[in-house]
Amino acid sequence: MKLLIGNKNYSTWSMRPWILLRHAGIPFEEELVDFNAEDFKARVTKYSGAGKVPVLVDGELVVWDSLAICEYVAEKSPEKGLWPHNREARAVARSVCAEMHSGFQEMRSRLTMNCQVRFSNVLLPKQARREVSRIIEIWRDCRQRFGADGPFLFGRFSVADAFFAPVTMRFVAYGVDLPAVAKQYVDTIQGLPAMQEWIAAARTETSFVEEDEPYRESR
């Protein structure tokens, strides 16, 4: 399989399937397409008419959109247990992934993912604070109801953890104050070898995407 991704410093959508594949130990080839590259659109639309990353290419099959890719990977490798085995837990896991996939727009725009920076005392508007609170509520609920078998949202690592991995990066980068249960979860995800590998690569990137850098000038 080949996974087309965007810049590791910025691309939350790319991080999700990448982390899922890497943590699960599923072999894949990575193709990084810089957002600033003049041929970005051409390189991506070669595989997907949507023109966006990530894109998974598996032989003749092309899967685009991070949620669809994660679903495909989980279905293709059932032995990896990438969705919770319990039906109730699995339904909740899919629900929180879908909510993350389509929601939290204010939080996304105010706390753009950036692996290279560390800020503190970033003032968030009310709606962004509400969305941060909702994420913390999701984490607390999942951990309390389904997390007895391990440190992840549903005990064992699942697609849900891959989906919230970029959020942990946002919270770290902007110094978001978190209650103990949320901070413990952030530390768990940040400590994953796959996450550390992604962050290390992101910190070597020099491409500057202005719309994703609301708090600093071009280097």
trRosetta pair geometry for C-beta under 8 A, 3 or more apart (Angstrom, degrees):
i j d omega theta_ij theta_ji phi_ij phi_ji
1 21 7.8 -132 88 -130 135 141
1 26 7.7 6 37 144 136 106
1 27 7.4 138 35 103 89 66
1 28 4.4 -42 84 -117 97 93
1 29 7.0 -173 97 23 46 75
1 56 6.1 -12 -174 -170 115 96
1 57 6.8 154 -162 80 62 51
1 58 4.6 -19 -108 -95 91 85
2 28 6.6 151 -103 -175 21 86
2 29 4.4 -28 -107 70 78 102
2 30 7.7 173 -158 -79 66 12
2 31 5.9 27 178 -8 109 114
2 56 7.3 154 82 -157 49 49
2 57 4.4 -9 59 58 99 104
2 58 7.8 -170 25 -70 63 44
3 14 7.9 125 155 -157 109 87
3 17 6.2 -166 -138 112 135 120
3 18 6.3 163 129 -87 153 77
3 21 6.8 -152 -39 8 151 161
3 28 5.2 39 -10 155 107 137
3 29 7.2 169 21 81 67 49
3 30 5.7 -25 67 -110 93 59
3 31 7.0 177 85 28 43 74
3 54 6.0 -12 -173 -168 92 119
3 55 7.4 160 -156 80 47 46
3 56 5.4 -16 -103 -103 74 72
3 57 7.8 -163 -73 22 30 72
3 69 7.7 86 -123 -164 103 144
4 31 4.9 -30 -102 76 67 104
4 32 7.9 150 -158 -94 54 20
4 33 6.0 13 -170 -7 100 117
4 43 7.6 171 -143 136 134 97
4 44 6.3 153 147 -114 150 78
4 47 6.5 169 -10 42 147 152
4 53 5.3 -120 122 -119 90 102
4 54 6.0 156 81 -157 64 61
4 55 4.2 7 46 51 117 93
4 56 7.8 -144 21 -68 74 29
4 57 7.3 60 -18 -12 99 104
5 8 7.2 43 132 -74 130 72
5 11 6.0 155 177 96 87 152
5 14 3.5 102 -150 -159 95 131
5 15 8.0 97 -151 -54 129 39
5 18 5.9 24 -85 -60 149 129
5 30 6.5 -28 15 -158 118 94
5 31 7.3 148 21 77 68 51
5 32 5.5 -32 73 -106 89 66
5 33 7.3 166 79 23 36 75
5 53 5.4 120 -143 173 26 134
5 54 5.3 -10 -97 -105 67 97
6 10 6.6 -63 123 80 117 97
6 11 3.5 145 71 -75 105 144
6 13 7.4 54 20 62 119 97
6 14 5.0 -161 33 -28 74 142
6 32 7.3 64 -174 -157 11 74
6 33 6.3 -47 -102 71 53 78
6 34 7.7 84 -159 -135 65 19
6 35 5.5 42 -160 -59 113 94
6 53 4.4 164 -36 65 87 141
6 54 7.6 -113 -4 -71 79 65
7 10 4.7 41 83 31 111 100
7 11 5.6 140 62 -17 55 103
7 32 7.3 79 -92 -172 37 110
7 34 6.1 53 -69 -132 95 59
7 35 5.4 -63 -10 -5 113 103
7 202 7.6 90 158 -130 77 82
7 205 5.8 112 -159 -165 102 161
7 207 5.7 -124 -105 72 139 129
7 209 6.8 -173 32 -20 153 130
8 11 6.7 -56 -98 38 23 97
8 14 7.3 -104 -97 97 54 129
8 15 7.4 100 -145 -82 68 90
8 32 7.2 -47 -33 -123 91 132
8 115 6.9 -22 131 11 85 147
8 198 5.7 -163 -162 -171 121 79
8 201 5.1 44 55 102 169 103
8 202 3.8 -125 115 -83 102 83
8 205 6.3 172 51 -31 89 138
9 113 7.7 165 151 121 46 87
9 114 6.1 16 171 -142 89 58
9 115 5.1 -120 -129 32 63 97
9 116 5.8 -5 -138 -16 120 108
9 202 4.3 138 -78 -167 61 96
9 203 7.6 125 -93 -68 100 32
9 205 4.9 -128 -24 60 121 138
9 207 7.6 179 34 67 130 87
10 35 6.9 -35 66 -13 143 146
10 112 7.2 -14 -141 164 86 105
10 113 6.0 130 -151 82 36 93
10 114 6.8 6 -92 -91 65 64
10 209 5.6 -4 -65 41 165 139
10 212 4.6 16 -132 171 126 166
11 14 3.7 28 127 20 126 115
11 15 6.3 160 104 -25 72 81
11 35 7.7 173 -63 -52 107 117
11 53 6.4 -19 -152 96 145 120
11 54 7.7 115 158 -54 129 85
11 113 7.6 -81 46 75 13 134
12 15 5.5 -50 -150 25 34 117
12 16 7.2 44 156 -31 63 95
12 108 7.8 -114 27 -135 160 102
12 113 4.8 146 -63 -11 98 148
12 166 3.6 82 -140 -154 96 163
12 169 7.8 -164 -104 57 91 128
12 170 8.0 5 -94 -47 130 111
13 16 6.4 -46 -165 13 32 112
13 52 7.5 -13 107 155 161 110
13 53 6.6 139 95 107 115 68
13 54 5.9 -162 131 -6 90 85
13 66 4.8 -145 -166 -40 76 131
14 17 7.2 -69 -165 44 39 90
14 18 5.9 32 153 -17 73 124
14 53 5.3 6 -77 135 108 112
14 54 4.6 129 -111 -64 65 103
14 66 7.5 -124 -72 -90 21 114
15 18 5.6 -74 -146 46 29 113
15 19 5.7 27 165 -21 73 111
15 113 7.6 -124 -12 172 145 166
15 162 8.0 -179 127 -176 74 77
15 165 5.9 -141 139 97 117 117
15 166 5.0 131 66 -69 142 101
15 169 7.6 -99 -148 -1 172 148
15 198 6.3 79 -131 -166 95 155
16 19 6.3 -61 -148 34 19 105
16 20 6.5 18 155 -17 59 111
16 54 7.6 -140 56 8 88 138
16 66 4.5 68 65 -173 136 130
16 69 7.9 123 100 72 103 116
16 70 6.3 -63 143 -57 108 127
16 162 4.9 92 -163 147 67 95
16 163 5.5 33 -132 -97 121 48
16 165 6.7 163 -100 42 56 111
16 166 6.8 -54 -58 -17 82 113
17 20 5.3 -55 -145 38 37 117
17 21 6.1 34 160 -18 71 106
17 54 5.4 -142 36 90 129 163
17 56 6.6 -115 168 -61 159 118
17 66 5.6 -148 -26 -144 100 76
17 69 4.3 -26 -92 114 145 132
17 70 5.6 -136 -93 -65 82 77
17 73 6.7 146 -146 -16 96 145
17 162 7.1 70 -80 166 25 139
18 21 6.1 -58 -148 38 26 106
18 22 6.1 16 159 -12 64 113
18 30 7.3 51 -124 -110 110 115
18 54 7.4 -163 -37 -98 90 149
18 194 7.8 168 131 176 77 113
18 198 6.6 113 117 -97 128 123
19 22 6.0 -60 -138 43 27 106
19 23 5.8 20 167 -14 66 113
19 162 4.8 170 86 -131 108 87
19 165 5.0 33 29 16 176 174
19 192 7.4 70 -158 102 107 148
19 194 5.2 122 -143 130 67 128
19 195 6.4 29 -124 -76 117 73
19 198 6.7 -40 -79 -36 90 148
20 23 6.4 -59 -139 39 19 102
20 24 6.1 7 164 -7 59 118
20 26 8.0 -7 126 30 74 126
20 70 5.5 152 -39 -120 173 94
20 73 6.1 117 125 90 127 153
20 82 6.7 59 -164 -147 109 131
20 159 6.3 18 -114 -114 132 64
20 162 4.0 1 -64 -99 93 158
21 24 6.1 -70 -145 45 22 104
21 26 4.7 -92 -152 66 73 106
21 28 5.1 -15 173 6 149 137
21 73 6.3 -105 -80 -140 84 152
22 25 7.7 32 175 -69 30 32
22 26 7.9 -78 -55 46 19 72
22 194 3.9 139 106 -129 118 118
22 197 6.8 -138 175 63 153 140
22 198 7.8 177 38 -49 161 101
23 157 6.0 -119 141 162 136 157
23 162 7.4 -152 28 -82 133 100
23 192 6.0 -26 -103 -178 119 134
23 193 7.8 143 -107 62 73 82
23 194 4.3 -89 -64 -5 78 151
24 73 7.6 143 48 155 157 121
24 77 6.8 112 154 106 140 151
24 80 4.7 29 -159 -158 121 141
24 82 6.3 -21 -92 -84 142 112
24 157 7.7 -157 -74 107 76 127
25 80 7.9 -174 51 -115 85 116
26 73 6.5 152 78 -162 172 112
26 77 5.8 -105 -98 -49 128 164
26 80 7.0 -36 -57 -73 112 154
33 37 6.2 -102 -178 34 73 142
33 40 5.5 121 157 -134 111 74
33 43 5.1 179 -121 97 133 136
33 44 6.1 -169 84 -59 171 94
33 53 6.3 178 50 -59 113 139
34 37 4.2 112 69 -33 93 100
34 40 6.8 -103 84 -86 56 106
34 207 5.3 178 -155 -78 115 162
35 40 6.2 45 -146 -115 29 154
35 207 6.8 144 46 144 85 140
35 209 5.2 14 84 -90 141 133
36 40 7.5 138 66 -47 13 131
36 207 5.1 -164 13 -156 127 117
36 208 7.7 48 -57 57 145 47
36 209 6.6 -145 -53 -83 97 81
37 40 4.5 130 71 -57 90 83
37 43 7.2 3 105 9 140 137
39 42 4.6 -57 -167 49 80 116
39 43 5.3 82 131 -29 93 100
40 43 6.1 -66 -150 36 24 106
40 44 6.4 8 161 -8 64 112
41 44 6.2 -66 -148 42 27 102
41 45 5.7 14 164 -9 69 116
41 51 5.5 -3 -143 -151 82 112
42 45 6.2 -59 -131 45 24 101
42 46 6.6 46 157 -41 58 96
43 46 5.9 -38 -162 5 28 120
44 47 6.6 -74 -174 43 41 94
44 48 6.2 -45 162 53 80 93
44 51 5.4 95 101 -152 121 44
44 52 6.7 116 166 -9 149 7
44 53 6.1 -106 -116 -56 128 80
44 55 6.4 150 -153 -10 83 139
45 48 6.6 -89 -118 76 38 49
45 49 6.1 49 -145 -114 86 36
45 51 4.9 -4 -70 -92 96 79
47 55 5.0 123 104 148 133 151
47 57 5.7 -89 -139 -74 136 117
47 62 5.2 175 177 -131 89 135
47 64 7.7 145 120 -70 99 110
48 51 6.8 -144 101 -36 86 27
48 52 7.3 -71 103 46 131 56
48 55 4.7 -149 -14 -111 133 132
48 62 5.9 -170 -74 159 84 131
48 64 4.2 97 -130 -69 150 142
50 64 5.2 170 28 135 138 156
50 65 7.4 55 31 -50 179 85
52 55 7.9 141 91 -50 50 96
52 64 7.1 106 70 -177 82 121
54 64 7.4 179 99 -145 53 61
54 65 7.9 -18 65 104 75 2
54 66 5.7 82 35 -85 111 77
54 69 6.1 -37 98 -18 119 164
55 62 6.4 -13 -176 -167 105 98
55 63 7.3 155 -163 81 56 47
55 64 4.8 -21 -111 -101 80 86
55 69 7.9 -173 -146 -78 18 130
56 62 7.2 153 83 -158 54 47
56 63 4.5 -11 61 62 105 98
56 64 7.5 -170 24 -78 68 38
56 69 4.5 133 -14 -129 130 110
56 72 6.7 -173 78 73 150 140
56 73 7.5 -135 -125 -56 166 100
57 61 7.4 155 -158 87 45 55
57 62 5.5 -14 -105 -105 71 75
58 61 4.7 -17 69 68 89 105
58 62 7.9 174 27 -82 66 30
58 63 7.1 16 8 2 108 107
58 72 7.7 -160 0 149 146 134
58 76 7.8 -122 -142 -99 166 162
63 68 5.4 -155 -178 126 100 106
63 69 5.1 141 118 -93 116 67
63 72 4.9 -76 -116 -10 170 161
64 68 6.7 34 81 66 36 134
64 69 7.4 -16 -150 -52 12 101
65 68 4.3 67 77 15 103 111
65 69 6.6 -178 86 -14 50 87
66 69 5.7 -56 -146 36 31 113
66 70 6.3 28 158 -17 66 106
66 101 7.3 -165 74 -120 104 102
66 163 7.8 132 133 -109 123 81
67 70 5.9 -55 -148 37 31 108
67 71 6.3 33 153 -19 65 106
67 97 6.4 131 -123 150 105 112
67 98 7.3 69 -131 -95 149 61
67 101 5.1 9 -57 -109 132 149
67 163 7.8 37 -95 -102 80 120
68 71 5.7 -54 -148 37 31 113
68 72 6.3 32 153 -21 65 106
69 72 5.7 -56 -150 35 30 111
69 73 6.3 28 155 -18 66 106
70 73 5.7 -52 -144 37 32 110
70 74 6.3 31 157 -18 64 107
70 82 7.5 -152 -179 150 85 134
70 97 7.6 -135 89 -160 149 144
70 159 4.7 111 165 -140 127 117
70 162 6.3 174 -117 86 133 141
70 163 7.4 -38 -51 -62 174 95
71 74 5.9 -58 -148 38 28 110
71 75 6.3 23 156 -16 64 110
71 159 7.6 44 -71 -121 50 160
72 75 5.8 -60 -147 40 29 108
72 76 6.0 25 157 -19 67 111
73 76 5.8 -57 -141 39 28 109
73 77 6.2 -16 170 21 65 109
73 82 6.7 -4 110 48 92 175
74 77 6.8 -77 -137 58 21 78
74 78 7.4 60 162 -94 59 52
74 80 7.3 -119 -129 74 57 112
74 82 3.8 -128 -112 76 95 123
74 83 5.4 72 -175 -23 145 95
74 159 5.9 -48 -59 -55 138 124
75 78 6.9 0 -158 -65 30 86
77 80 4.4 30 130 0 111 120
77 82 6.9 67 83 -14 99 124
78 81 7.6 50 171 -65 50 43
81 84 7.9 34 176 -116 91 22
81 85 6.5 -33 -142 -55 107 92
81 156 6.3 -2 121 117 127 149
81 158 7.7 -75 135 -98 74 82
82 157 7.9 -34 -125 115 62 80
82 158 5.8 120 179 -146 47 58
82 159 5.3 71 156 -45 96 86
83 90 5.0 56 158 -131 110 101
83 93 6.0 164 -150 90 79 146
83 94 7.4 13 -136 -56 123 92
83 158 5.9 75 -118 -155 28 114
83 159 6.0 -9 -81 7 71 114
84 89 3.7 -80 119 113 158 116
84 90 4.7 -146 67 -68 88 67
84 93 5.4 157 4 -22 108 143
84 146 6.7 -43 -113 -174 157 136
84 154 4.5 -103 -73 166 122 146
84 155 7.6 92 -116 38 106 101
84 156 7.5 145 -105 54 70 98
84 158 5.9 -29 -45 -93 72 152
85 89 7.6 30 57 63 47 125
85 90 7.4 -122 89 -51 7 114
86 89 4.1 67 76 18 107 111
86 90 6.4 -177 86 -15 51 87
86 146 7.5 -155 59 -132 136 109
87 90 5.6 -56 -144 37 29 114
87 91 6.4 31 157 -21 64 103
88 91 5.8 -54 -151 33 30 110
88 92 6.6 25 153 -13 64 106
89 92 5.8 -57 -149 40 33 109
89 93 6.1 38 152 -24 67 106
89 145 7.7 177 -101 121 86 101
89 146 4.6 125 -121 -127 114 137
89 154 5.3 115 178 -145 120 119
90 93 5.5 -50 -144 34 31 115
90 94 6.5 30 156 -16 64 103
91 94 5.9 -54 -150 37 30 108
91 95 6.4 33 150 -22 63 107
92 95 5.4 -54 -148 35 35 116
92 96 6.4 27 158 -15 69 103
92 142 6.8 169 136 -106 126 90
92 145 7.5 -21 98 95 177 140
92 146 7.0 -175 71 -29 140 148
92 154 7.9 153 84 -92 107 115
93 96 6.2 -57 -146 37 29 102
93 97 6.4 29 154 -18 63 108
93 142 7.8 91 -88 -131 68 126
93 153 7.3 130 -111 106 89 122
93 154 5.7 -22 -80 -51 120 146
93 158 5.7 -56 -146 130 144 147
93 159 6.7 102 159 61 117 93
93 160 4.5 -108 -151 -45 89 126
94 97 5.7 -56 -147 38 32 113
94 98 6.3 32 155 -19 66 107
95 98 5.9 -57 -149 37 29 109
95 99 6.4 28 154 -18 64 106
96 99 5.5 -49 -144 37 36 113
96 100 6.3 37 155 -18 65 104
96 138 5.2 128 -133 -164 122 127
96 142 6.7 -27 -36 -65 164 133
96 153 7.5 -136 84 170 158 153
96 160 5.6 45 81 -135 117 116
96 163 7.5 149 117 87 85 140
96 164 7.9 -18 142 -52 115 117
97 100 5.8 -57 -149 38 30 109
97 101 6.1 35 151 -27 65 109
97 159 6.0 1 -90 122 147 107
97 160 5.6 -112 -60 -100 95 67
97 163 4.7 -180 -125 -41 82 169
98 101 5.4 -52 -144 33 31 117
98 102 6.4 -1 167 5 65 111
99 102 6.8 -75 -143 49 23 87
99 103 5.1 -20 179 16 65 132
99 104 8.0 79 148 -21 78 100
99 138 7.4 -168 83 -96 141 145
100 103 6.7 -67 -106 50 16 90
100 104 6.7 -6 -137 9 52 132
100 163 5.0 120 82 155 150 117
100 164 6.4 -113 -110 -77 158 73
100 167 7.4 -93 -141 -40 122 131
101 163 7.1 -60 -58 -149 82 126
103 131 7.5 -174 146 -136 99 111
104 107 4.4 -42 -179 44 95 118
104 108 5.7 106 119 -30 86 94
104 131 4.6 127 -129 -171 76 129
104 134 7.5 -151 -87 74 97 124
104 135 7.0 50 -102 -59 138 111
105 108 5.6 -55 -148 34 31 115
105 109 6.3 23 159 -15 66 108
105 131 8.0 -145 41 -95 44 158
106 109 6.0 -58 -145 38 30 105
106 110 6.1 15 161 -8 66 114
106 125 6.9 -96 -177 70 129 110
106 127 4.3 123 -16 113 176 109
106 128 4.4 -128 133 -75 107 72
106 131 5.6 166 64 -7 98 143
107 110 6.1 -66 -140 46 27 101
107 111 5.6 -24 178 30 68 112
107 124 8.0 15 -110 -152 67 135
107 128 5.0 134 -82 -147 58 77
107 131 4.0 -132 -33 104 119 135
107 132 5.9 150 -110 -58 126 72
107 135 7.4 123 -144 -25 175 132
107 170 7.4 84 160 143 97 155
108 111 7.1 -76 -124 60 14 74
108 112 7.2 51 169 -93 56 56
109 112 7.1 -2 -157 -61 24 87
110 122 7.7 144 162 149 100 123
110 124 5.6 97 148 -127 154 90
110 125 7.1 -154 -83 21 149 90
110 128 4.6 -10 27 -113 153 152
110 214 7.9 -82 -143 58 37 157
111 122 7.5 122 -93 109 87 152
111 124 7.7 -15 -45 -100 103 121
111 128 7.3 136 -14 -166 100 124
111 170 4.2 83 140 -175 117 114
111 171 7.5 28 180 -69 151 43
111 173 7.3 139 -170 73 91 109
111 174 5.1 -95 -128 -5 103 152
111 176 7.4 -1 -112 -54 150 124
112 170 7.5 -174 101 -117 11 102
112 212 4.8 -176 166 -156 143 68
112 213 7.4 -108 85 -65 143 27
112 214 6.3 127 9 3 128 104
113 166 5.3 -56 -89 -168 144 101
113 169 5.3 44 -143 102 101 122
113 170 5.4 -74 -90 -72 69 84
113 173 7.1 139 -150 4 44 153
113 212 7.6 -32 60 -165 62 116
114 117 4.8 12 118 26 126 107
114 169 7.9 172 51 149 31 106
114 173 5.2 125 66 -152 80 154
114 212 6.9 151 -74 151 99 97
114 213 7.0 96 -96 -101 140 71
115 169 6.2 -44 -87 -161 78 125
115 173 7.2 -97 -95 -80 24 121
115 198 7.6 -146 -96 128 156 84
115 199 4.9 -168 -160 -136 129 72
115 202 3.6 57 57 110 149 143
115 203 5.9 -104 121 -59 107 74
116 202 6.7 -136 -47 135 84 94
116 203 5.5 141 -98 -117 81 66
116 205 7.7 -114 -53 60 131 90
117 173 5.5 60 81 -161 82 102
117 215 7.3 138 164 80 162 119
117 216 6.7 -165 -101 -13 142 142
118 172 7.6 -58 -113 147 87 75
118 173 6.2 -122 -101 -147 45 47
118 175 7.0 79 -177 -50 77 98
119 122 5.3 60 123 -50 128 113
119 173 6.6 31 21 150 87 67
119 174 5.1 -10 66 -126 106 54
119 175 5.9 -122 96 5 56 107
119 215 6.2 -21 -77 140 150 162
120 174 7.8 142 -90 175 28 43
120 175 3.9 9 -107 30 66 171
121 175 7.1 -7 -12 85 43 138
122 174 4.7 -53 23 -167 146 106
122 175 6.9 137 6 52 97 94
122 215 7.5 -59 -112 -94 119 149
124 128 4.1 -118 -178 93 111 125
124 129 5.0 141 102 -57 118 81
124 132 7.1 55 120 -13 170 136
125 128 5.2 91 58 12 72 104
125 129 7.1 -138 100 -6 35 91
126 129 5.6 -60 -150 38 32 111
126 130 6.3 35 154 -22 68 104
127 130 5.5 -49 -150 33 35 114
127 131 6.5 34 152 -19 65 103
128 131 5.7 -54 -150 36 34 111
128 132 6.5 37 151 -20 66 102
129 132 5.6 -49 -148 34 35 112
129 133 6.4 37 151 -20 64 104
130 133 5.6 -55 -152 36 32 113
130 134 6.4 35 149 -23 65 103
131 134 5.4 -47 -147 31 35 114
131 135 6.7 39 152 -19 63 100
132 135 5.8 -52 -154 33 34 112
132 136 6.6 33 149 -17 65 105
132 171 7.9 125 -140 -98 108 101
132 176 6.2 -150 -148 -158 139 139
133 136 5.6 -54 -150 37 34 112
133 137 6.3 40 150 -23 66 105
134 137 5.4 -51 -149 34 34 116
134 138 6.6 38 151 -22 65 100
135 138 5.6 -49 -151 31 34 112
135 139 6.5 32 152 -16 65 104
135 164 7.5 143 -160 -136 108 113
135 167 6.0 -161 -157 -174 148 149
135 182 8.0 85 116 -132 88 128
136 139 5.7 -54 -149 37 33 112
136 140 6.2 32 154 -19 66 107
136 178 6.7 -175 -106 -142 120 87
136 179 6.5 96 -166 25 131 106
136 181 8.0 109 -169 81 86 98
136 182 4.7 -44 -128 -76 91 143
137 140 5.8 -56 -145 37 29 110
137 141 6.1 27 158 -18 65 110
138 141 6.0 -60 -147 38 26 109
138 142 6.2 20 160 -14 65 111
139 142 6.1 -60 -145 39 26 106
139 143 6.1 22 161 -16 64 112
139 153 6.6 -97 -131 -109 62 98
139 164 7.4 138 -83 -167 102 162
139 181 6.7 159 121 127 105 100
139 182 5.4 98 85 -106 149 79
139 185 5.3 -139 -167 29 131 170
140 143 6.0 -60 -145 40 25 108
140 144 6.1 20 160 -16 64 112
140 179 7.7 14 -77 76 123 134
140 181 5.3 82 -104 101 83 147
140 182 7.1 -47 -55 -58 87 85
141 144 6.0 -61 -145 39 25 106
141 145 6.0 4 166 -3 65 117
142 145 6.3 -67 -136 47 24 97
142 146 5.6 -45 -171 44 64 110
142 147 6.3 83 131 -45 69 107
142 153 4.1 -3 130 -174 141 91
142 154 6.2 -65 -179 -64 108 65
142 160 7.2 -166 -148 147 159 153
143 146 7.4 -75 -108 59 11 67
143 147 3.9 -19 -148 2 52 155
143 153 6.3 -81 -63 -135 68 47
143 181 6.1 -177 67 -176 156 117
143 185 6.8 -114 -67 -74 136 124
144 147 6.9 24 -16 27 16 108
146 153 7.1 24 82 141 113 62
146 154 4.5 -30 131 -130 126 66
146 155 6.2 -106 147 -19 73 93
147 150 6.9 -100 -168 69 69 55
147 151 7.4 22 -174 -153 111 15
147 152 6.8 -160 -129 82 96 42
147 153 6.4 -95 -84 177 108 21
147 154 6.5 -104 -84 -118 63 11
147 155 5.2 170 -145 -65 37 59
148 155 6.0 -19 58 -93 48 115
149 155 3.2 41 58 -166 90 136
149 156 6.1 -26 105 -34 116 80
150 155 4.2 92 30 175 87 58
150 156 5.1 93 21 -73 149 42
150 157 7.5 -79 122 -30 149 59
151 184 7.6 -121 -159 149 103 100
151 185 7.6 171 164 -112 84 59
151 188 4.6 -169 141 -125 124 144
152 155 6.2 -5 60 87 85 16
152 156 6.1 -23 46 122 130 14
152 157 5.0 169 -65 -86 163 47
152 158 6.6 149 136 10 139 80
152 160 7.8 128 161 80 107 100
152 161 4.9 -50 -155 -72 117 138
152 185 8.0 91 -134 -139 36 91
152 188 6.8 -163 -82 138 58 142
153 158 6.9 -90 61 44 100 110
153 160 4.9 -92 65 112 145 128
153 161 5.7 -171 7 -69 104 80
153 164 7.1 103 -47 23 138 144
153 185 7.3 57 -72 -141 73 130
154 158 5.1 10 45 1 126 142
154 160 6.2 98 -11 40 113 138
154 161 8.0 -119 22 -36 86 98
157 161 5.2 -83 -149 42 71 151
158 161 5.7 113 54 4 58 95
158 162 7.7 -111 111 3 42 90
159 162 5.5 -55 -155 37 42 114
159 163 6.3 42 149 -23 71 106
160 163 5.6 -56 -150 35 32 113
160 164 6.5 13 158 -4 67 108
161 164 6.1 -64 -143 46 32 97
161 165 6.5 59 151 -53 64 90
161 189 6.4 -170 -172 -101 97 108
162 165 5.6 -28 -152 -8 33 121
164 167 4.8 -48 -165 34 68 121
164 168 6.6 74 140 -26 81 92
164 189 7.2 -116 103 -87 90 161
165 168 5.9 -51 -156 28 36 111
165 169 7.0 35 148 -17 64 102
165 189 5.3 -167 -116 -175 71 128
165 192 8.0 -58 -122 35 119 142
165 195 6.3 -149 -157 -100 118 112
166 169 5.3 -52 -155 34 42 115
166 170 6.5 47 148 -22 70 100
167 170 5.4 -48 -150 32 38 114
167 171 6.4 36 153 -18 67 104
168 171 5.8 -54 -148 37 33 110
168 172 6.4 33 154 -18 65 106
168 185 7.4 -131 -95 121 119 82
168 186 4.5 162 -141 -134 100 75
168 189 4.5 164 -5 80 169 135
168 190 5.8 -144 146 -52 128 87
168 195 8.0 -22 84 -143 133 147
169 172 5.8 -55 -147 37 31 110
169 173 6.1 30 157 -21 66 109
169 190 7.7 141 -80 -96 62 91
169 199 7.6 -172 -116 -91 115 104
170 173 5.9 -58 -145 36 27 110
170 174 6.3 -9 168 10 64 113
170 176 7.5 31 121 -13 78 133
171 174 6.7 -75 -141 52 23 87
171 176 4.1 -77 -145 40 78 123
171 178 6.4 42 -178 -52 136 129
171 182 7.9 -128 -162 153 166 113
171 186 5.8 -96 84 -113 134 140
172 175 7.7 23 -177 -69 27 39
172 186 6.6 161 -58 178 95 125
172 190 6.4 103 -64 -92 149 139
178 182 4.0 -120 -176 93 116 117
178 183 4.4 152 93 -60 118 81
178 186 6.5 116 50 -8 172 138
179 182 5.3 83 58 17 73 104
179 183 6.9 -145 96 -7 31 94
180 183 5.7 -59 -141 39 29 109
180 184 6.2 31 160 -22 65 106
181 184 5.9 -52 -149 33 28 113
181 185 6.7 28 152 -17 61 106
182 185 5.7 -55 -151 36 34 111
182 186 6.4 37 151 -21 67 103
183 186 5.5 -50 -147 35 35 114
183 187 6.3 36 153 -19 65 104
184 187 5.7 -54 -150 36 31 112
184 188 6.5 37 150 -25 63 104
185 188 5.5 -50 -151 30 34 116
185 189 6.6 26 156 -12 66 103
186 189 6.2 -60 -150 40 30 103
186 190 6.0 25 156 -15 67 113
187 190 5.8 -57 -138 43 28 110
187 191 6.0 27 161 -21 63 114
188 191 6.1 -67 -151 37 22 109
188 192 7.5 42 149 -44 57 88
189 192 5.9 -29 -163 -7 39 114
189 195 6.0 118 158 -68 66 160
190 195 5.8 -140 -142 126 27 145
190 196 7.8 78 166 -67 57 75
190 199 8.0 37 -153 -40 78 150
191 195 7.2 51 57 61 18 127
191 196 7.3 5 -161 -47 28 111
192 195 4.1 87 64 6 96 106
192 196 6.8 -165 89 -7 49 83
193 196 5.6 -55 -144 38 33 112
193 197 6.3 37 155 -23 66 104
194 197 5.7 -53 -150 33 31 114
194 198 6.6 32 152 -18 64 103
195 198 5.7 -52 -150 35 34 112
195 199 6.3 31 154 -17 67 107
196 199 5.8 -53 -143 39 31 110
196 200 6.2 35 157 -22 65 106
197 200 5.9 -54 -147 34 28 111
197 201 6.6 23 156 -14 62 107
198 201 6.0 -63 -155 39 29 107
198 202 6.2 30 152 -23 67 109
199 202 5.5 -54 -144 35 32 114
199 203 6.4 33 157 -23 65 105
200 203 6.0 -56 -152 31 28 111
200 204 7.3 24 152 -18 59 104
201 204 6.0 -60 -160 30 37 109
201 205 7.4 48 146 -36 65 96
202 205 5.8 -43 -163 7 41 117
206 219 7.4 -110 -158 74 78 132
208 213 6.4 -25 -168 -15 86 154
208 218 4.9 109 136 -134 161 83
208 219 6.0 -177 -72 22 134 85
209 212 4.4 34 95 28 109 113
209 213 6.6 143 80 -13 57 99
210 213 5.8 -76 -143 46 31 103
210 218 6.8 -38 -89 -69 92 101
211 214 7.9 8 -174 -62 36 80
213 216 5.4 -72 177 59 105 80
213 218 7.6 115 89 -79 155 56
